[in-house]
Amino acid sequence: MYFRPTVDYPDSWTGHPENAEWFCTEHLPLAEGLTDLSALEAIDQIRAQLTQDKA
């Protein structure tokens, strides 16, 4: 899943972009709808939701 990019990469750049993350089928629904956030912001929200669900 791709989130809001926070780095501008040159055309010659190769590698894993900072805004791309993999999610298992269990956690994918928690990430959907968060693509306007950076990957770090989205993961923070997902972790907060998981913590809240356990309480």
PQR file of N, CA, C, O and H, with PARSE charges and radii, in Angstrom:
ATOM      1  N   MET A   1       0.844  -1.144   0.000 -0.4000 1.5000
ATOM      2  CA  MET A   1       0.000   0.000   0.000 -0.0000 2.0000
ATOM      3  C   MET A   1       0.903   1.224   0.000  0.5500 1.7000
ATOM      4  O   MET A   1       1.930   1.252   0.679 -0.5500 1.4000
ATOM      5  N   TYR A   2       0.513   2.228  -0.763 -0.4000 1.5000
ATOM      6  CA  TYR A   2       1.296   3.459  -0.842 -0.0000 2.0000
ATOM      7  C   TYR A   2       0.625   4.570  -0.049  0.5500 1.7000
ATOM      8  O   TYR A   2      -0.578   4.800  -0.177 -0.5500 1.4000
ATOM      9  H   TYR A   2      -0.321   2.206  -1.314  0.4000 1.0000
ATOM     10  N   PHE A   3       1.408   5.251   0.763 -0.4000 1.5000
ATOM     11  CA  PHE A   3       0.946   6.378   1.548 -0.0000 2.0000
ATOM     12  C   PHE A   3       1.511   7.662   0.966  0.5500 1.7000
ATOM     13  O   PHE A   3       2.240   7.638  -0.026 -0.5500 1.4000
ATOM     14  H   PHE A   3       2.385   5.064   0.866  0.4000 1.0000
ATOM     15  N   ARG A   4       1.167   8.792   1.597 -0.4000 1.5000
ATOM     16  CA  ARG A   4       1.648  10.088   1.123 -0.0000 2.0000
ATOM     17  C   ARG A   4       3.176  10.095   1.163  0.5500 1.7000
ATOM     18  O   ARG A   4       3.770   9.821   2.207 -0.5500 1.4000
ATOM     19  H   ARG A   4       0.576   8.811   2.403  0.4000 1.0000
ATOM     20  N   PRO A   5       3.815  10.405   0.034 -0.5600 1.5000
ATOM     21  CA  PRO A   5       5.280  10.437   0.026  0.2800 2.0000
ATOM     22  C   PRO A   5       5.808  11.600   0.869  0.5500 1.7000
ATOM     23  O   PRO A   5       5.190  12.662   0.938 -0.5500 1.4000
ATOM     24  N   THR A   6       6.948  11.385   1.500 -0.4000 1.5000
ATOM     25  CA  THR A   6       7.587  12.434   2.287 -0.0000 2.0000
ATOM     26  C   THR A   6       8.988  12.745   1.768  0.5500 1.7000
ATOM     27  O   THR A   6       9.680  13.607   2.310 -0.5500 1.4000
ATOM     28  H   THR A   6       7.451  10.522   1.444  0.4000 1.0000
ATOM     29  N   VAL A   7       9.401  12.041   0.718 -0.4000 1.5000
ATOM     30  CA  VAL A   7      10.728  12.234   0.129 -0.0000 2.0000
ATOM     31  C   VAL A   7      10.562  12.341  -1.382  0.5500 1.7000
ATOM     32  O   VAL A   7       9.797  11.586  -1.983 -0.5500 1.4000
ATOM     33  H   VAL A   7       8.839  11.341   0.278  0.4000 1.0000
ATOM     34  N   ASP A   8      11.274  13.273  -1.991 -0.4000 1.5000
ATOM     35  CA  ASP A   8      11.323  13.359  -3.453 -0.0000 2.0000
ATOM     36  C   ASP A   8      12.555  12.596  -3.915  0.5500 1.7000
ATOM     37  O   ASP A   8      13.678  12.920  -3.528 -0.5500 1.4000
ATOM     38  H   ASP A   8      11.895  13.886  -1.503  0.4000 1.0000
ATOM     39  N   TYR A   9      12.341  11.590  -4.735 -0.4000 1.5000
ATOM     40  CA  TYR A   9      13.439  10.766  -5.227 -0.0000 2.0000
ATOM     41  C   TYR A   9      13.840  11.201  -6.630  0.5500 1.7000
ATOM     42  O   TYR A   9      12.973  11.528  -7.441 -0.5500 1.4000
ATOM     43  H   TYR A   9      11.429  11.326  -5.049  0.4000 1.0000
ATOM     44  N   PRO A  10      15.139  11.213  -6.932 -0.5600 1.5000
ATOM     45  CA  PRO A  10      15.562  11.515  -8.310  0.2800 2.0000
ATOM     46  C   PRO A  10      15.140  10.367  -9.232  0.5500 1.7000
ATOM     47  O   PRO A  10      14.919   9.244  -8.779 -0.5500 1.4000
ATOM     48  N   ASP A  11      15.032  10.659 -10.507 -0.4000 1.5000
ATOM     49  CA  ASP A  11      14.616   9.650 -11.483 -0.0000 2.0000
ATOM     50  C   ASP A  11      15.527   8.429 -11.479  0.5500 1.7000
ATOM     51  O   ASP A  11      15.078   7.327 -11.792 -0.5500 1.4000
ATOM     52  H   ASP A  11      15.210  11.572 -10.875  0.4000 1.0000
ATOM     53  N   SER A  12      16.785   8.605 -11.135 -0.4000 1.5000
ATOM     54  CA  SER A  12      17.744   7.493 -11.164 -0.0000 2.0000
ATOM     55  C   SER A  12      17.722   6.653  -9.876  0.5500 1.7000
ATOM     56  O   SER A  12      18.449   5.664  -9.780 -0.5500 1.4000
ATOM     57  H   SER A  12      17.150   9.501 -10.882  0.4000 1.0000
ATOM     58  N   TRP A  13      16.910   7.028  -8.900 -0.4000 1.5000
ATOM     59  CA  TRP A  13      16.885   6.341  -7.615 -0.0000 2.0000
ATOM     60  C   TRP A  13      16.273   4.945  -7.749  0.5500 1.7000
ATOM     61  O   TRP A  13      15.311   4.753  -8.493 -0.5500 1.4000
ATOM     62  H   TRP A  13      16.320   7.832  -8.978  0.4000 1.0000
ATOM     63  N   THR A  14      16.832   3.978  -7.028 -0.4000 1.5000
ATOM     64  CA  THR A  14      16.250   2.639  -6.964 -0.0000 2.0000
ATOM     65  C   THR A  14      16.166   2.238  -5.496  0.5500 1.7000
ATOM     66  O   THR A  14      16.942   2.713  -4.668 -0.5500 1.4000
ATOM     67  H   THR A  14      17.613   4.134  -6.423  0.4000 1.0000
ATOM     68  N   GLY A  15      15.233   1.376  -5.189 -0.4000 1.5000
ATOM     69  CA  GLY A  15      15.087   0.908  -3.817 -0.0000 2.0000
ATOM     70  C   GLY A  15      13.637   0.917  -3.376  0.5500 1.7000
ATOM     71  O   GLY A  15      12.729   1.098  -4.188 -0.5500 1.4000
ATOM     72  H   GLY A  15      14.603   0.990  -5.862  0.4000 1.0000
ATOM     73  N   HIS A  16      13.431   0.723  -2.101 -0.4000 1.5000
ATOM     74  CA  HIS A  16      12.103   0.660  -1.510 -0.0000 2.0000
ATOM     75  C   HIS A  16      11.719   2.056  -1.025  0.5500 1.7000
ATOM     76  O   HIS A  16      12.381   2.598  -0.139 -0.5500 1.4000
ATOM     77  H   HIS A  16      14.169   0.576  -1.442  0.4000 1.0000
ATOM     78  N   PRO A  17      10.661   2.651  -1.586 -0.5600 1.5000
ATOM     79  CA  PRO A  17      10.285   3.994  -1.159  0.2800 2.0000
ATOM     80  C   PRO A  17       9.765   3.998   0.284  0.5500 1.7000
ATOM     81  O   PRO A  17       9.200   3.012   0.759 -0.5500 1.4000
ATOM     82  N   GLU A  18       9.964   5.099   0.951 -0.4000 1.5000
ATOM     83  CA  GLU A  18       9.586   5.197   2.360 -0.0000 2.0000
ATOM     84  C   GLU A  18       8.077   5.196   2.551  0.5500 1.7000
ATOM     85  O   GLU A  18       7.603   4.985   3.667 -0.5500 1.4000
ATOM     86  H   GLU A  18      10.423   5.900   0.566  0.4000 1.0000
ATOM     87  N   ASN A  19       7.324   5.422   1.508 -0.4000 1.5000
ATOM     88  CA  ASN A  19       5.867   5.498   1.644 -0.0000 2.0000
ATOM     89  C   ASN A  19       5.150   4.207   1.234  0.5500 1.7000
ATOM     90  O   ASN A  19       3.921   4.193   1.163 -0.5500 1.4000
ATOM     91  H   ASN A  19       7.709   5.593   0.601  0.4000 1.0000
ATOM     92  N   ALA A  20       5.875   3.145   0.968 -0.4000 1.5000
ATOM     93  CA  ALA A  20       5.276   1.869   0.583 -0.0000 2.0000
ATOM     94  C   ALA A  20       5.430   0.870   1.732  0.5500 1.7000
ATOM     95  O   ALA A  20       6.527   0.656   2.247 -0.5500 1.4000
ATOM     96  H   ALA A  20       6.873   3.157   1.026  0.4000 1.0000
ATOM     97  N   GLU A  21       4.308   0.268   2.118 -0.4000 1.5000
ATOM     98  CA  GLU A  21       4.308  -0.703   3.219 -0.0000 2.0000
ATOM     99  C   GLU A  21       3.466  -1.911   2.840  0.5500 1.7000
ATOM    100  O   GLU A  21       2.496  -1.805   2.090 -0.5500 1.4000
ATOM    101  H   GLU A  21       3.417   0.442   1.699  0.4000 1.0000
ATOM    102  N   TRP A  22       3.857  -3.060   3.376 -0.4000 1.5000
ATOM    103  CA  TRP A  22       3.110  -4.296   3.189 -0.0000 2.0000
ATOM    104  C   TRP A  22       2.259  -4.542   4.428  0.5500 1.7000
ATOM    105  O   TRP A  22       2.690  -4.263   5.547 -0.5500 1.4000
ATOM    106  H   TRP A  22       4.645  -3.146   3.986  0.4000 1.0000
ATOM    107  N   PHE A  23       1.056  -5.062   4.230 -0.4000 1.5000
ATOM    108  CA  PHE A  23       0.175  -5.425   5.336 -0.0000 2.0000
ATOM    109  C   PHE A  23      -0.393  -6.812   5.094  0.5500 1.7000
ATOM    110  O   PHE A  23      -0.707  -7.182   3.963 -0.5500 1.4000
ATOM    111  H   PHE A  23       0.706  -5.289   3.321  0.4000 1.0000
ATOM    112  N   CYS A  24      -0.519  -7.568   6.166 -0.4000 1.5000
ATOM    113  CA  CYS A  24      -1.170  -8.868   6.065 -0.0000 2.0000
ATOM    114  C   CYS A  24      -2.674  -8.633   5.903  0.5500 1.7000
ATOM    115  O   CYS A  24      -3.161  -7.518   6.087 -0.5500 1.4000
ATOM    116  H   CYS A  24      -0.263  -7.268   7.085  0.4000 1.0000
ATOM    117  N   THR A  25      -3.396  -9.689   5.559 -0.4000 1.5000
ATOM    118  CA  THR A  25      -4.837  -9.554   5.330 -0.0000 2.0000
ATOM    119  C   THR A  25      -5.579  -9.142   6.601  0.5500 1.7000
ATOM    120  O   THR A  25      -6.649  -8.539   6.525 -0.5500 1.4000
ATOM    121  H   THR A  25      -3.001 -10.595   5.409  0.4000 1.0000
ATOM    122  N   GLU A  26      -5.026  -9.458   7.752 -0.4000 1.5000
ATOM    123  CA  GLU A  26      -5.669  -9.064   9.017 -0.0000 2.0000
ATOM    124  C   GLU A  26      -5.583  -7.553   9.247  0.5500 1.7000
ATOM    125  O   GLU A  26      -6.535  -6.943   9.733 -0.5500 1.4000
ATOM    126  H   GLU A  26      -4.157  -9.947   7.815  0.4000 1.0000
ATOM    127  N   HIS A  27      -4.456  -6.959   8.903 -0.4000 1.5000
ATOM    128  CA  HIS A  27      -4.241  -5.547   9.193 -0.0000 2.0000
ATOM    129  C   HIS A  27      -4.502  -4.611   8.014  0.5500 1.7000
ATOM    130  O   HIS A  27      -4.563  -3.394   8.195 -0.5500 1.4000
ATOM    131  H   HIS A  27      -3.683  -7.455   8.508  0.4000 1.0000
ATOM    132  N   LEU A  28      -4.654  -5.155   6.828 -0.4000 1.5000
ATOM    133  CA  LEU A  28      -4.910  -4.323   5.656 -0.0000 2.0000
ATOM    134  C   LEU A  28      -6.146  -3.437   5.822  0.5500 1.7000
ATOM    135  O   LEU A  28      -6.085  -2.260   5.469 -0.5500 1.4000
ATOM    136  H   LEU A  28      -4.604  -6.143   6.681  0.4000 1.0000
ATOM    137  N   PRO A  29      -7.259  -3.945   6.341 -0.5600 1.5000
ATOM    138  CA  PRO A  29      -8.424  -3.063   6.497  0.2800 2.0000
ATOM    139  C   PRO A  29      -8.160  -1.858   7.406  0.5500 1.7000
ATOM    140  O   PRO A  29      -8.775  -0.805   7.235 -0.5500 1.4000
ATOM    141  N   LEU A  30      -7.255  -2.009   8.362 -0.4000 1.5000
ATOM    142  CA  LEU A  30      -6.935  -0.883   9.239 -0.0000 2.0000
ATOM    143  C   LEU A  30      -6.160   0.202   8.502  0.5500 1.7000
ATOM    144  O   LEU A  30      -6.217   1.370   8.885 -0.5500 1.4000
ATOM    145  H   LEU A  30      -6.755  -2.864   8.501  0.4000 1.0000
ATOM    146  N   ALA A  31      -5.440  -0.168   7.454 -0.4000 1.5000
ATOM    147  CA  ALA A  31      -4.627   0.790   6.698 -0.0000 2.0000
ATOM    148  C   ALA A  31      -5.426   1.497   5.611  0.5500 1.7000
ATOM    149  O   ALA A  31      -5.087   2.612   5.214 -0.5500 1.4000
ATOM    150  H   ALA A  31      -5.393  -1.117   7.143  0.4000 1.0000
ATOM    151  N   GLU A  32      -6.468   0.863   5.137 -0.4000 1.5000
ATOM    152  CA  GLU A  32      -7.269   1.464   4.070 -0.0000 2.0000
ATOM    153  C   GLU A  32      -7.885   2.762   4.569  0.5500 1.7000
ATOM    154  O   GLU A  32      -8.380   2.832   5.694 -0.5500 1.4000
ATOM    155  H   GLU A  32      -6.744  -0.043   5.460  0.4000 1.0000
ATOM    156  N   GLY A  33      -7.852   3.768   3.742 -0.4000 1.5000
ATOM    157  CA  GLY A  33      -8.386   5.065   4.117 -0.0000 2.0000
ATOM    158  C   GLY A  33      -7.369   5.971   4.792  0.5500 1.7000
ATOM    159  O   GLY A  33      -7.685   7.109   5.137 -0.5500 1.4000
ATOM    160  H   GLY A  33      -7.450   3.711   2.828  0.4000 1.0000
ATOM    161  N   LEU A  34      -6.144   5.475   4.984 -0.4000 1.5000
ATOM    162  CA  LEU A  34      -5.108   6.287   5.623 -0.0000 2.0000
ATOM    163  C   LEU A  34      -4.032   6.738   4.642  0.5500 1.7000
ATOM    164  O   LEU A  34      -2.987   7.234   5.063 -0.5500 1.4000
ATOM    165  H   LEU A  34      -5.886   4.550   4.704  0.4000 1.0000
ATOM    166  N   THR A  35      -4.267   6.576   3.341 -0.4000 1.5000
ATOM    167  CA  THR A  35      -3.230   6.861   2.350 -0.0000 2.0000
ATOM    168  C   THR A  35      -2.915   8.349   2.225  0.5500 1.7000
ATOM    169  O   THR A  35      -1.927   8.711   1.586 -0.5500 1.4000
ATOM    170  H   THR A  35      -5.116   6.174   2.999  0.4000 1.0000
ATOM    171  N   ASP A  36      -3.730   9.219   2.817 -0.4000 1.5000
ATOM    172  CA  ASP A  36      -3.415  10.645   2.804 -0.0000 2.0000
ATOM    173  C   ASP A  36      -2.373  10.996   3.869  0.5500 1.7000
ATOM    174  O   ASP A  36      -1.864  12.117   3.894 -0.5500 1.4000
ATOM    175  H   ASP A  36      -4.533   8.926   3.336  0.4000 1.0000
ATOM    176  N   LEU A  37      -2.054  10.036   4.752 -0.4000 1.5000
ATOM    177  CA  LEU A  37      -1.041  10.213   5.786 -0.0000 2.0000
ATOM    178  C   LEU A  37       0.295   9.680   5.291  0.5500 1.7000
ATOM    179  O   LEU A  37       0.351   8.939   4.310 -0.5500 1.4000
ATOM    180  H   LEU A  37      -2.468   9.126   4.731  0.4000 1.0000
ATOM    181  N   SER A  38       1.370  10.060   5.973 -0.4000 1.5000
ATOM    182  CA  SER A  38       2.654   9.419   5.680 -0.0000 2.0000
ATOM    183  C   SER A  38       2.586   7.993   6.218  0.5500 1.7000
ATOM    184  O   SER A  38       1.708   7.678   7.021 -0.5500 1.4000
ATOM    185  H   SER A  38       1.325  10.663   6.770  0.4000 1.0000
ATOM    186  N   ALA A  39       3.482   7.146   5.794 -0.4000 1.5000
ATOM    187  CA  ALA A  39       3.493   5.761   6.276 -0.0000 2.0000
ATOM    188  C   ALA A  39       3.674   5.719   7.788  0.5500 1.7000
ATOM    189  O   ALA A  39       3.010   4.938   8.470 -0.5500 1.4000
ATOM    190  H   ALA A  39       4.195   7.401   5.141  0.4000 1.0000
ATOM    191  N   LEU A  40       4.566   6.551   8.318 -0.4000 1.5000
ATOM    192  CA  LEU A  40       4.785   6.558   9.775 -0.0000 2.0000
ATOM    193  C   LEU A  40       3.549   7.015  10.528  0.5500 1.7000
ATOM    194  O   LEU A  40       3.218   6.448  11.569 -0.5500 1.4000
ATOM    195  H   LEU A  40       5.105   7.185   7.764  0.4000 1.0000
ATOM    196  N   GLU A  41       2.857   8.032  10.019 -0.4000 1.5000
ATOM    197  CA  GLU A  41       1.622   8.499  10.664 -0.0000 2.0000
ATOM    198  C   GLU A  41       0.550   7.410  10.625  0.5500 1.7000
ATOM    199  O   GLU A  41      -0.150   7.185  11.612 -0.5500 1.4000
ATOM    200  H   GLU A  41       3.126   8.493   9.173  0.4000 1.0000
ATOM    201  N   ALA A  42       0.427   6.737   9.481 -0.4000 1.5000
ATOM    202  CA  ALA A  42      -0.572   5.681   9.343 -0.0000 2.0000
ATOM    203  C   ALA A  42      -0.276   4.526  10.293  0.5500 1.7000
ATOM    204  O   ALA A  42      -1.190   4.017  10.942 -0.5500 1.4000
ATOM    205  H   ALA A  42       0.996   6.919   8.679  0.4000 1.0000
ATOM    206  N   ILE A  43       0.968   4.110  10.386 -0.4000 1.5000
ATOM    207  CA  ILE A  43       1.328   3.008  11.277 -0.0000 2.0000
ATOM    208  C   ILE A  43       1.068   3.394  12.728  0.5500 1.7000
ATOM    209  O   ILE A  43       0.617   2.565  13.518 -0.5500 1.4000
ATOM    210  H   ILE A  43       1.710   4.523   9.859  0.4000 1.0000
ATOM    211  N   ASP A  44       1.349   4.647  13.087 -0.4000 1.5000
ATOM    212  CA  ASP A  44       1.039   5.105  14.448 -0.0000 2.0000
ATOM    213  C   ASP A  44      -0.456   5.001  14.732  0.5500 1.7000
ATOM    214  O   ASP A  44      -0.852   4.577  15.818 -0.5500 1.4000
ATOM    215  H   ASP A  44       1.716   5.321  12.446  0.4000 1.0000
ATOM    216  N   GLN A  45      -1.287   5.384  13.768 -0.4000 1.5000
ATOM    217  CA  GLN A  45      -2.741   5.297  13.959 -0.0000 2.0000
ATOM    218  C   GLN A  45      -3.200   3.846  14.047  0.5500 1.7000
ATOM    219  O   GLN A  45      -4.072   3.517  14.851 -0.5500 1.4000
ATOM    220  H   GLN A  45      -0.965   5.729  12.886  0.4000 1.0000
ATOM    221  N   ILE A  46      -2.622   2.987  13.231 -0.4000 1.5000
ATOM    222  CA  ILE A  46      -2.982   1.565  13.258 -0.0000 2.0000
ATOM    223  C   ILE A  46      -2.606   0.963  14.607  0.5500 1.7000
ATOM    224  O   ILE A  46      -3.397   0.228  15.198 -0.5500 1.4000
ATOM    225  H   ILE A  46      -1.913   3.254  12.578  0.4000 1.0000
ATOM    226  N   ARG A  47      -1.418   1.263  15.095 -0.4000 1.5000
ATOM    227  CA  ARG A  47      -0.997   0.750  16.411 -0.0000 2.0000
ATOM    228  C   ARG A  47      -1.924   1.259  17.516  0.5500 1.7000
ATOM    229  O   ARG A  47      -2.287   0.502  18.417 -0.5500 1.4000
ATOM    230  H   ARG A  47      -0.775   1.859  14.614  0.4000 1.0000
ATOM    231  N   ALA A  48      -2.304   2.521  17.452 -0.4000 1.5000
ATOM    232  CA  ALA A  48      -3.207   3.081  18.455 -0.0000 2.0000
ATOM    233  C   ALA A  48      -4.558   2.372  18.406  0.5500 1.7000
ATOM    234  O   ALA A  48      -5.146   2.084  19.449 -0.5500 1.4000
ATOM    235  H   ALA A  48      -2.009   3.136  16.720  0.4000 1.0000
ATOM    236  N   GLN A  49      -5.052   2.089  17.207 -0.4000 1.5000
ATOM    237  CA  GLN A  49      -6.330   1.379  17.064 -0.0000 2.0000
ATOM    238  C   GLN A  49      -6.222  -0.033  17.638  0.5500 1.7000
ATOM    239  O   GLN A  49      -7.130  -0.485  18.336 -0.5500 1.4000
ATOM    240  H   GLN A  49      -4.575   2.323  16.359  0.4000 1.0000
ATOM    241  N   LEU A  50      -5.131  -0.730  17.354 -0.4000 1.5000
ATOM    242  CA  LEU A  50      -4.952  -2.084  17.867 -0.0000 2.0000
ATOM    243  C   LEU A  50      -4.864  -2.083  19.381  0.5500 1.7000
ATOM    244  O   LEU A  50      -5.407  -2.974  20.034 -0.5500 1.4000
ATOM    245  H   LEU A  50      -4.394  -0.363  16.787  0.4000 1.0000
ATOM    246  N   THR A  51      -4.189  -1.098  19.946 -0.4000 1.5000
ATOM    247  CA  THR A  51      -4.072  -0.984  21.411 -0.0000 2.0000
ATOM    248  C   THR A  51      -5.439  -0.697  22.024  0.5500 1.7000
ATOM    249  O   THR A  51      -5.797  -1.262  23.057 -0.5500 1.4000
ATOM    250  H   THR A  51      -3.748  -0.374  19.415  0.4000 1.0000
ATOM    251  N   GLN A  52      -6.197   0.186  21.378 -0.4000 1.5000
ATOM    252  CA  GLN A  52      -7.529   0.522  21.869 -0.0000 2.0000
ATOM    253  C   GLN A  52      -8.470  -0.675  21.797  0.5500 1.7000
ATOM    254  O   GLN A  52      -9.285  -0.887  22.696 -0.5500 1.4000
ATOM    255  H   GLN A  52      -5.906   0.645  20.539  0.4000 1.0000
ATOM    256  N   ASP A  53      -8.356  -1.456  20.725 -0.4000 1.5000
ATOM    257  CA  ASP A  53      -9.208  -2.644  20.561 -0.0000 2.0000
ATOM    258  C   ASP A  53      -8.945  -3.685  21.637  0.5500 1.7000
ATOM    259  O   ASP A  53      -9.857  -4.413  22.028 -0.5500 1.4000
ATOM    260  H   ASP A  53      -7.695  -1.284  19.995  0.4000 1.0000
ATOM    261  N   LYS A  54      -7.693  -3.765  22.127 -0.4000 1.5000
ATOM    262  CA  LYS A  54      -7.342  -4.754  23.152 -0.0000 2.0000
ATOM    263  C   LYS A  54      -7.821  -4.324  24.537  0.5500 1.7000
ATOM    264  O   LYS A  54      -7.972  -5.159  25.429 -0.5500 1.4000
ATOM    265  H   LYS A  54      -6.952  -3.173  21.810  0.4000 1.0000
ATOM    266  N   ALA A  55      -8.061  -3.019  24.719 -0.4000 1.5000
ATOM    267  CA  ALA A  55      -8.469  -2.507  26.046 -0.0000 2.0000
ATOM    268  C   ALA A  55      -9.925  -2.763  26.338  0.5500 1.7000
ATOM    269  O   ALA A  55     -10.414  -2.395  27.406 -0.5500 1.4000
ATOM    270  H   ALA A  55      -7.939  -2.341  23.994  0.4000 1.0000
TER
END
